[in-house]
């Protein structure tokens, strides 16, 4: 039997984050948020089913399914890649047979109409290409949810750094080998990497305070954790405006004037 406290908290979460029918949701997740109420896999099923029920068949739920080890190992089998950024995506993929994009590093798990024709999404670049999935987050008016995650976990900010040509990053090509049908298919993968001598990590407080100041982010207390939601298009507008004025504003390196 499911924990009643969990049921109540999930219901309040959906209401307070104003999740609606036909919404497209990109969810950065921390499974500890669910397990604080009930250390049971059925709790994840309940959480997920309630979200799906709310957005309906026309909505999409997307989870990051990122694997950074690929860049170190240089070789991979796309069908066997695991998510390295959370327990929920691995569990949901296995339990519900969800599909994901074919990008070896920045893959996205998708449940909804956008899961059709997954092979069309960009494979050879983290943030570039003509059909990068991060661009779909903007064009399809996604809402980004941080489920018990800090605001600097918003990965699309790195895509916005790419679009705004962040001076502390540069394009680098990685030679990768995909193991497919017992053969090695090699290709070059473009990644907008950070310069080693610069602390290019994103400052959580600066991002958080800016979004609060603009009154465009909604927070919700979920037990011991905090959840939040923001529209991706609004986030892009706020980021780009600030970045234009000071393109070092968001990073932690203290050598640059903030």
Secondary structure by P-SEA (a helix, b strand, c coil): cccaaaaaaaaaaaaaaccccbbbbbccccccccccccccaaaaaaaaaaaaaaacccbbbbbbbcccccccccccccccccccccaaaaaaaaaccccccccccbbbbbccccccccccccccccccccccaaaaaaaabbbbbbcccccccccaaaaaaaaaccccbbbbbbbbbbbcccbbbbbbbbbbcccccccccccaaaaaaaaaaaccbbbbbccccccccccaaaaaaaaaaaaaaccccccccccccc
